[in-house]
């Protein structure tokens, strides 16, 4: 019991935090949101006035009112009701518009902040989360919150205002009958508290399951070539069906308390209506209330009942949104990469690199050391090659240079300065990466090249493409530089994608260039064109080349031979080939002879 009470307190505290979270994003738009609330209260009040006046007219008619005076009064009442309805419709129009402006602007800010947070998460955090899960938070969870801000909260406020006004009016008519009817309300409030916590817990779990199913969709579509190549459509469908089944199971479990809640409300209000009717008829029989007052009381009581009947569904929707809000808040609380103290820096490195006694293990596998006492020294303009079998730590050392991760021990310096003391903007704008597998964005070729320098002119983009040996094939396409490359560049060949990546790097004009197996997957003709472009790109830049093919590193100033996260050999190509029994010499015999 103690644990259950503690859990309930935590949920209540979380609910208040979620409510405060909503207000944080609404506060900048209070100049629109507060008038919308006022309009909402006015329209709620006008609904009560309408019902009261209509009930008064009906009460007088049922009470036996006749004659010319009554007909004149009836005409005035009808015109008054028409004016009330027209005014209510006019105000309701502006209420909806103002609510939409406030809520959609607030949600746009939330989406912007959430995406900004996701895109700036450290690589260690991104590796712990799956892409589909993050996408689901931005899409499904924020959309659930939109429904709450646009529909649920306004409806809750409207019905609360109407309920409060109705209670005041019926108390003014008959305190005795009102108190008898109001006596049933505490039971309903208790049930809302009991069922609400259970519904919220299950809806939060349902959001997690829905995010898991979205992960399968994203991963399947991102790897659609592999899916089809291995004829694994059925396997992916089974994976999706499994996650969707878990979501369905949780949703159906949540339907039980929700259905129980709604069924109880229906039963409770029906019994309450029977009891109140019985009590009212007794009061009418004993002359304690008149027919006209009873008619108005019945109309207002009907409004109270209608408002209360809306609360279960509105509370359920609010609980669902609060569960989604908690997941979004978790992302917004994650630490991001260090913020830059300077903007648009133009500082350019000379290109000297020194990595001293660097060791590293990934945060998710702290016991598996990937680099051990790694040392690298490169003077400005030199070409350094990293060779060795897969898993030897070559790409990891590059990740540390970019500060995707920080070393477990040791230090990395550029131009004599520890990279920890540099802003990420300064560091990464002086680096450029040409990876083995180039994944382009889905826009045009021009947009993909310009990614290296977003404010580049058309002339700069074309010049970069010429240097990358890409201009000829681009101009040969029907739409030239405006050709859409398709999802991840699927409509271009590997060599074409590689040359676009090189053009992007040329446009970025880095001081330090990193080539990660940039030609390993190309045919002979594509490799020749790409290698020629790379040679132009590496001129007067410090270059670090990761390669399996030794033919691409023969002219490097220094070659580091790696295995198991450590450097086994270092030297020039000729020095390493001449070394008896060396790993590099063995590889050279296999590849170059």
N, C-alpha and C positions, 0 to 999 in steps of 0.2 A: 504493500500500500504506500509506504514511504517513497519507494522508487517511482510509483505511478504519479504521486503528487508532485515529486520533483520534476518528472518529465512534463507534466502539465504546466508547471511554472515556466519551464524552458520554452515550451511552445507559445505560452502567452507572451513571454518576453520577446520571442522571435516575431510574433504577430505585430507587436508594437513597433519593433525595429523595421519591419516591412512597411508598415503604415508611414513611418517617418521617412523611409526610403522614397516612397511615392511623393511625399511633400517636398523632398529635396529637389526633385526635378520639376515639380509644379510651381515652386516658389517664384522662379523668374517670370512666370506667366500669370501671376496673381492678378495683374491688371485686366486680364481677360477672364481668368477662372472665377474670381470673386463675383463680377457682374453676372456670370453664368449661374453661379449658386443663388444669387439674389433673384434672378429670373426664374430659377427652378422653384424657389420658395414661393414666389408670387403665383406661378401657375398652379402649384399645389394648393395654395390658399384659395385661388379662384375656383378650383375643382370642388372644394368644400362648400364655397358660397353657392355654386351652381346646384349641388346636390341638396343643400339646405333649402334654397329657394324653391326648387322643383318639388321637394317633399312638402314644403309649406303650402304650395298651390294644390298639390294632391290631397293634403290633409283637409284643407278648407272645402274642397269639392266633395270629398267623402263625408265631411261633417254636415253636409246639407246646404251649403251656401248657394243662393240663387239670386236672380234679379239683375237689373241693369247695372247696379253698382258692382256686383260681383263680376259681371262680364267685362266691365271697364277695368277693374283691378286685374282680371285675368289677362287682358290684352297688354296692360303695362308690364305684368310679370313676364309675359312671353317675350316682349321686346327687350326687357332687362336681361333675360337669359340669352337672347341672341347676341346682345352686346358683350356679355361675359364670355361667350364662346369665341366670338371674333377676336376680342382682346387676348384671350388665352392662346388662340392659334398664332396671333402675331408675335406675342412674347415667346411662345414655344419655338418659333422659327429662329429667333435670335439666340435663344438658349442653346439650341442644338448647334448652331454655327459657332458660338463662343466656346462651348465645350469641346467641339472638334478642334478648334484652333489651339486651345490650351493643351489638350491631351496629346494631339498629334505632334505638336512642337516639343512637348516634354519627352515623348517617346522617341522622336528623332534624335534628341540630345542623348537619350539613354542608349539608343542603337549606336550612335557615334562613339560614345564613351566605351561601350562594351567592345566594339570592334577595335577601337584604339588600344584598349587594354590587351585584347587578344593578340594583336599584331606586334605588340611590344613586350610580350611575355618572353622570358629567357628560354633558350633552347631546352634546358633541363625540364622546365615546366611543360613546354609544348610536347616533349617526348613522352611525358607521363600521361598526357591527355590525347584522345584520338580526334582527328579532324572532324569527323561526323558529329561527335558530341559537342564540340565548340560551335559548329554550324547550327546545331539544333538549339543551343542556348540563344543564339542570336535570332533565329527564326521562330521556332515554336514557343519558347518561353516568353520572349518579348511580345509576341502576338497575343498570347494569353493575357499578358498585362495590359495590352491595348484594349481588349474587350472589357477589362475591369474598369479602366479609366473612362472609356467612351460610353459604356452601357451600365455596368453594374453599380459603380459608385453614384452616378446621377440618379439611378432608380432607387438605390438605398436612401439617398438624401430625400428624394421626392416623397417616398412612402413614409419616411420618418416624420417629415413636416406634416403630411396629411394626417398621419396617425395622431400626432400631438394635438393638432387643431381639433380633430374630431373628438378626442377625449375631453378637451376643454369645453366644447360646445355641449356634449351630452351631460357633463357634470353640471353645467348651467341649467339644463332642462330637468334632470332628476338625479340627485345625488345618490339616492337609494338604489335605483335601477342601474346607474353607472357603476357604482362600487361592486354590485353583484356581478356585472359583466367583466369588469376589470380584474376581479378576483381570479379569473382563469388564466391571465397573462403570465404570472410568475412561473407557472408550470411549463409554458412554452419556452420561456427564456432559459430555464434550466436545461431543457432538452436541446436547445440550440448549442449551449456550452458543451454538453456531453457529446453530442454527435459531431460538433464542429471539429474538435481535436482529432477524432478518428478519421473523418473525411479528409482533413488536411494532410495527415500522415500518409494516407493511401494515394492521394492525388500527387503528392511529391514523388512517391515511388513510381507512379505511373509516368510522370515526366521523365524520370531517369530511364525507364524502360523504353519510352518513345525515342529518347536520344540514342539509346543503344541500337535501335532498329534503323535510325537515320545513319549511324556509322556504317552499317552494312551497305546501305544504298550508296553512300559516297565512295566507300572503298571499292565496291563492285564497278561503279561507273568510271572511277579513276584508273582502274586496272582492267578495263573491258577487253583489251586485246589479249591479256593473259587468260581472262575468264573464258573467252571464246576459243583461244588456242588449245586450252586443256579441256574444252567441252565441259566446263564446270558450272553451266547455268543452273542445273538442278541443285548442285551443292550450294550455290549462292542463294537460291530460292529457299532452300532448307534453313540456311543461316538466318535469313530474313524472317521466315515463318516462325522460327524458334523465338527470336526476340519479340516479334509481333505477338506471339502467343503469350509471352510473359507480360507484355503490356496489356493484352486483352484480359488476362487473368486478374491483374491488379485492378483494372478499370471495373471489372465485374464485381470484384470484392468491394470496391468503393461504392458500387451501386447498391449493395445491401444496406449499409447504414444510411445512405441517402434515401433509399426507398422507405426504410423503416421510419426515418425522420418525417418524410412527407406524409406517409400513411398515418403516423401519429398526429401530425398537425391536422389532417383532414378529419380524423376521428374526434380529436379534442375540440375542434371548432364546431363540428356538427353537434356534439353533445352540449357544448356551451350554447349554441344557438337554440337548441331545444329547451335548455334550462332557462335561458334569458326570455324566450317567448312565453314559457309557462309563468315565469315570475311577472312579466309585463302584463299578461292577461289578468293575473290576479290583481295587480295594481289598478288596471282599467276597471275591473269589476267593482273594486272598493272605492273608486273615484279618486285614487291617488295620482292619476295622470290622465290628461285629456286625449281625445282622438288625434287632434292636430299635433300635439307634442309627441305623441306616440309614433305618428307617421314620420315626423322629422327624426326622431330617435332611431327608428328602424332604418331610415336612409343612411344616416351617419354611421350607425352600427354596421351596416353593409359595407361602407367604405373602410371601416376598421378591419372587418373580416377580410376584405379583398387585399388590403395592404399586408396583413399578417400572412395571408396565403402566398404572397410573393417572396417573403423573407427566406423560406427554406432554399428555394432555387438560387436566390441572390447570394445567400451565405455560402452555398456550395460553390458557386462560381468564384466568390471572393477567396475561399479556401484554396481553390485550384490555382488562382493567380498568386496567392501568397507563397504557395509551394514553388511556383515558377520564379517568383521574385527572389527567393532564397538562393536558388541555383545561380541566378545572374549575379547576385551580390557576392557569391563565392568567387566568381571570376574577377569582379571588380576589386576584391580584397587581395588577389594574388599580387605578389611583388613583380614589378616590371624591370626591364633593364635600366641601368642608371640614366637619369635624365641629363641632357646636355646643358651645360652652363652657357654655351655660346651657340649662335645660330649662323648658318651659311658661312662656315669658316673657309678661308682660302689658303690656309697653311698647307704647304707641300713638303713632303718628306724628301730627304736625300735618298733614302732607301737602304740604309745599313740595318741589318737585322742580327740580333743576338738572342739565342735561347739558352739559358744557363741552367743546367741540372734540373730540367723540367720533368716532373712526374705527374701522372694524371690517371684517375679512375672515374668513370661516369657515376653521377649521383645515384642512379638506379641500381648500379652494381659496384658499390664501394670496395668490395673485396677483390674485384677483378682489375688489376692494374694494367692499363693500356699502354702507357709510356713510362719508361724507367730511365732516370738520369739522362734525359735527351739533351744534347748540346748541338747547336747550329750557329754558325757565324758566317754572315754574308756581307760583303762590301757593296756599296752602291753600284748598281749596274751589273753585278755578277749574276750568273745563272747557276742555281743549285738544284740538283736532282735528288729525289727521294725514290729509291727503288726497293723492291722486296715483295714477298708474297702477300696475299690478301690477309688482312687482320694484323699486320705488323705495326700499325699505328701511324701510317703515312697521312691519311685524311684527318685523323684526330689532331695531329700536330698543326694542320692548317686551321682546324676549328679553333684551336687555342690562339693562333695568330689573329684571327678575326674577333677574338673574345666572345665566341659563341658560348664558351665555357672558360672558367679560370683554372689555372693549374692547381693541383693538390699541393705541390711544392715546387720551388724553383721560381725563375723570373724570366720574363720576355721583355726585351728592350728594342726600340726602333730609334735610330739616330741617337743612341745613348740614353733615351728616356724610357722609363717603365711604361708599358702600355696601360697599366692601371691608372696612371696619372693623366692619360689622354681621354678626351671625350670620345664617345663612340662615333660621333659624326666626323671628327678629325681623323680618327683611325680608319674607319671603313671607307671614307671618300678617297683615301690614298691607296686603297687596296681594290683589286678587281679579280673576280674568279671566273674562269672558263671551265665549267664542269664537264665530266664525261657524258652525262645524260642531260641534255639541255631541255628544260620544260618551259616553253614560251607561254606568254599570256594569250588569251583568246582574241585579242584585237588584231590590228593590222601589223604588217611588217614594219612600217614606219614607227608605230607606237612601241613596238618591241625593241627596236634599235634605240629609240629615244629614252628608253628606261635607264640607260647609263647616264643620261643628262637630260632631264625632263624639259629644260628650257632651250634645247638645241634648235638651231635653225634648220630649214630644209637642206641648205647647202652643206652644213656640218654633217647631217645624217647621210647624205649622198657621198660625201668625202670619206666618211668612216666605212661605208659599204664598199667603196672602191678599194680601199686599203685591205679590206677583209676578203677580197675576191668574191663579193656577193652582188655587186651592182649588175653584172651581166645577167645572172639568172633572175634577179628581181625584175629588171626591166623586160625580161622575156615573158613574165606572167601577164595575164590579161589586164589586171588592175594595178600592176606595178607595185609601188610602195604601199598602196592602199589595199593590197591583197589581204584578206582575212586568213590567218594561219590555222584557225580551228582550235578545238580544245587541246591545250598544251602543245600546240604546233603540229598536230597530227597530219595536216595536209602537206607538210614539207618533209623532205628526206632528212636523214641524219646529218649528212654533210651540209645541207642548206641551213638546218637549225644551228649547226656548229658555227658556221660563218656569220650568222646573225648574232650569235653570242659574242663572237670575236669583234664584230662591228660595234656592239654595245660596249665592250671593254675599251675599244679604241676611243669611242666617244667620251667615256668616263675619264680617260687620260690618267691612269693611276701611276703612282710612283713605284708600287710593288705589284707584280702580276703573279697570280697563282693559276697554274694549269693542272687540272686534275684529270689525268688520262684523257686529254682532249682529242686524241686521234685514234684511240684504241679500237673503236667500234666502226671505223670507216673503211670503205673499199679503197683500192690503190689510188684511183683518180681523185676521189674526194680527199684522201689523206694528203695528196700532193698539194692540192689547192689550199687546204686548211693549214698545212705545215708552212707553206709560203706566207700565208696571212699571219701566222703566229710568229714567224721570224721577223716580219715587219713590226709586229706589236711589241716584241721583246727588246727591240733596239732602245738603248739608253734607259732601260728599266731593270730594277732588280727582279729576277724571275725565279720562282720556285716551281719546279716541274715534277709532278708525280707521274711515274710511268712504269708500265710493265715491259713495253718494247724498248730495248736498250738502244735501238737505232736512233731514237728521238733524243737521247741524252749524251751522245758521244762527244758533243762539242761543249758540254757544260764545264764550268770552272771547277765545280766540286760535285762529287756524287756520294751520297750517304746510302749505304746498304743497310736496310733494317730487317729485323726479325724479332717477333715476340715483344715488340715495344721498345727494343734497344737497338743502338747502332753497332753493327758488327764490323763494318769497314767504312773507310772514307778516303777519298782521293780523286784524281782525275781518271778518265777512262783508261788511258795507257798505264797508269800506275796500278789500277785495280786488276787489269787483265794480266799484268806481269807478275802479280802476287801469286805465288804457288799455293794451291789448295784453297783459294778464296771462293766465297759464294758467288761474287760478281763474275769472276773468271769462269766458273762453271756455267753460269747463266749465259755469258757471252758466247761460249763454245756452242751451246744449244741453239742460240738465236742467230748468231752472226756468221757462223761458219757454214 
